[in-house]
């Protein structure tokens, strides 16, 4: 009796060599091509009468609301990133951002103060935070690891996975390869183009390429390195930081080290040393309707890298430059 041949291709040219696949984070999530696509799918399934967003949020999260025709209401946060008050009505949803991966306590407050079935937690900056017992939790893995796209949605709502699969991931990999083959600056234009390509898209399933890349990541190492780097930065810079956050190394895996104060000129100085710090989110500063605190953040906060590519030794000269300038 002849053996049945597998439909899997054998022989021929080699593919990109990746480490053996291992369990990814949030295996129970729905997999989309981006966090904003996941949010759009959620909105279409739930159809809230309005969504409350913080003023301080990436404009990518307003796009799904415009696309679905759902009204946006805004709320302010205080200097500890907490929600002072929101008049949340029947049928409305409140979205809270776990800022910098450091606001798990604030998430606890939100879930105590508002009906859980009306709360969405935006964990785009908190990949390792567990999903909560609420309407939905959203993640964006490319903020933490080198993948071209992808988004996770964990929800109790009946959200049907998209029928189509994202086929564009290959075209979004240029910046990932250029940073290895050349340098960071060489790939920046490709990075910006990849980010732009995720705008105004209909929800699609995460590509097979992105899923395989995510399954290659050593998440334990990523967690350990980020926590160690953040701890080092916090020990050195805490006296100069106006953001009095609570950091629990057993709970939080930070996106970056947020240094609050009048540090806008430091960003340019560090850039000249090829130390790149993002601005979250500059459009807020131009909004005349936004509260003063939110409008001040882009110019007064410096978001230092603490990712898994670095070590405390790498960060020591960064800290020295910052301290010298503050002195």
N, C-alpha and C positions, 0 to 999 in steps of 0.2 A: 504494500500500500504506500503510495507516494505521499510525502509530507506536503502540507498546504503552505505555499510560499506567502511570506508576509508582504503586505502592500508597501511597507517601508522601503525606501530606496537604500541600496547597499552598494558600496564601491564608488568609484568616480572621485571627483574633486572634494576637497575638505571644506567644511564650513568654518566660521570663526570658532576658535577653541575657547570654550567657556568652562568654568569649574562645574562639577556635577551639580545638578539641580537639587535644591534643598527646599524645605517649606518656606514660603514667603509669609510676610505679615498679612493679617486680615484675610485669611483664606476663605472666610465665610462671607466676604463682601461681594457685591456685584462689581464687575470690572469694566470700566469705561476708558475712553481715550483721554479723558481729562476730568479734573474735579468739577469744572464748570458744566461739562456735559452731564455728569452725574447729577448735579444740582438741577439742571433743566429737566432731566427725566423724572426726578422727584417732584418738581413743581407740577408737571403735567399729570402725574398720577394723583397727587393730593389735591390740587387746585385750591390753595388757600385764598381767602378773600384779600389778604395783604401780607407782606413779609416785612418785619422790622429788621433793619440792618444797622450796624454801628456806622457812624460817620467814618471811622478809621477802618477801612477795609479796601482790599484790592478791587479795582473797577471791573475785573473779570467776573466778580460775583453779581454785579448789577446786570450784566449782559443777559443771563438766562431769564431774569425777571422781565426785562424789556421784550425778549423774544416770546415769552409766554403771555405777555399782556397783564401781568399781575402787579398791582400797585406796590410801590416801595414806601415804607415809613422809616424814619430815622430816629436813632436814639444816641445819646451821648454816653461816654464812659468817663469814669473819674481817673485820677492820676495813678491809681492802682489797677487800672484796667477792669474795674468792676462796673456793673450796670446799676446806677442809682435808682431809676424807676422807669417803667414802661407800662402804658395803659393797654395791655394786651387783651384784645376782645375775642369773643367766640369766632372761630374760623380763621383767625390770624396765626401766623407763625413768627417766632423770634429766632434769628440766627445769631449765635455768639462765636467769636473767633478765639481760639486758644492761642493767644499771641505769643510768638517766639518759642512755643512749646513749653512755656513757663506758667501757664494760667490754669492749671488743674484745679486749684482751690477756687478760683473764680467760676470755673465750670460747675463745681459743686454748688456754689451759691445760686447760680442761674437755675439749676435743676431743683433747688429747694424753693425758689421764689416763684417759679412759673410751672404751669402744667407740663409734665414731661412729654406728653403726646403733641405738644405745640412747639417743641424746641429742636432746632438743628444745631449741632456743634460742628463748626468748621475747623477741622484739624489739619488743614493744609500745611501749617507750620508746626505740627505736632504728630509726625508720622508714627511714633512709637506709643502714643497715648491710646489706651484701650477705648473701644467704643462704649458709649453709655446707653442706658435704658431710656431712650428718648425717641422722638420721631425719626431722626437720622443723624449719622455721623459721616463726614466727608473727609477724604484724604487725598493728597497730591504727592506721590512718592518722588517725583523728579526734583522736589525741593531739597531732598536729603541724599539721593544717590544718583549715579550717572546713567539715567535712562532718558529716552527721547520724549516720552509722554506718559500718560496713564493716570487713572483716578479710581478711587475706591468709594463705594457707597454701601454703608450698613444701615438697614432700615427695617422697621416693622411694616411699613406700607407696602402695598401690592404694586411694585414697580417691575414691569416686564423688561427683561434684558433686550437690548436692541437686536434686530435680526442681522444688521450689517456689521461687519468687522472692519476696524480701521486698517487701511492698507498703506498709510502714509508714513509709518514709523521709520522706514529705511531712509526716506528723504529728510528726516529730522535728526539723523545721526552724524551729520557732517561736523558739527561743533564738538561732539564727543571724541571723534577721531582726530580732529585737528589739534585739540589740546594735548593729545598724546604725541602725535607726529611732529607738531611744530611748537606752539606755545599758546598761552591763554588769549593773547591779543589776536592771534591769527584766526581764532574760531569765533570771535565775538559777533561778527556780522551774521554768521550762520546760526548762532544761538538766537539772536534777535529774530531772524527769519523763521526759525522753528517755533518760537513762542507766538509769533504773529499768525502762523498757519493754524493755530488751535482756536482762533477767534471765530465766532459766528458759525460754529459747526453743529450739525445735527448729532445727537448722541449715537455713538457706535461702540461696539465692544473693543476692549483692549486688544491690541495686536498680539499675535503669537510671538513676535520678536521681543516686545516689551515684557511680556509675561516670562519669557525664558531668561531675559536679562535680570529681571527682579528675582527670579529663582536662583540666580548665581551669587547673590549678595550675602556676605557673612554679616548678618544683622547683629549678632552678639558683639562682634568686633566694632561695628559702627557705633553701637550704643556705648560701649566701654570707652572708646576714644573720644567721643563727643562729650561725655560726662567728665572725663579727666581734663580735657582742654577747657571746658567751661569752668570747672572748679578752680583751675589755675588762674584764669582771667578774673574770676570773681574774688579770689583771695587778694589779688594785686590791685584791683580797680574799684572794689566795693566802696572805699571811703570817698570816691569821686563821683559816685553814681547817684543821681536823683531819683532813680526808679527803684523803689524799695520792694523788690519782688521777693517771694519766698522760694528758695531753691531746695528741693528734696532730691538728692541724687539717686535715691531708690525709686523715684516716681517719674521724674522729668528727664527727657532726652532733648536738649535744646536745639533749636535751629541755628542760633547765633548768640553772641553776647551783646545785649542791648545796653549801651552806655548813654544814659540820659543826661543832658546838660547843654551848654552852649558850645557845641563841638563841630559845627558845620565846616569850619576852615580846616579842621583836621582831616576830613575826608579827602580833600584835594592833596594835602601833603602826603597822606598814605598812598594815594593813587600814583603819585610820582615815584614812590618806592615799589610799585607793582603790588600793592596790598589793596585789594578791591573790596569795598564795602557797599552793599546795596542801600537804596533809599526806599523805605516802605511808608507810605505810598505818596509820591510827590504831588499827585493831583489833588489830594485832600487840602494841601496848603493853599490852592487856588480857589477853593470853594468858599464863597462869601457867607454861605449859610451854615457851614460847619462851626462847631464850638471852638473857642480859642485854644483849648488844650490840644485837640486833634489837629488843628491847623499848624500848631507849633512843632509837632513831632518830627516831620521830615527834615526840618532845619536844625533841630536841637538834639537829635539822637544819632549816635554812631553805632552801627551794627557790625561788630567785629566777627570775623570767621572763627569757628571752633570745630570745624568739620573733621571727619575721620582721616583726611589726608595729612593732617597736621599733628604735631606733638607739642607739649609745653615748651620744649627747647626751641621749636620753630617760632612759637609765639612770644618768646622772651624779648627779642628786639622790637616787636610790635608794641608790647607793653612799655618798653623803655621809651620809645618815641612818643607814645601817648602821655606818659607821665612827665617827660621832659617838657612837652608842649603845655600841659596843664600847669606845670610849676611856673 
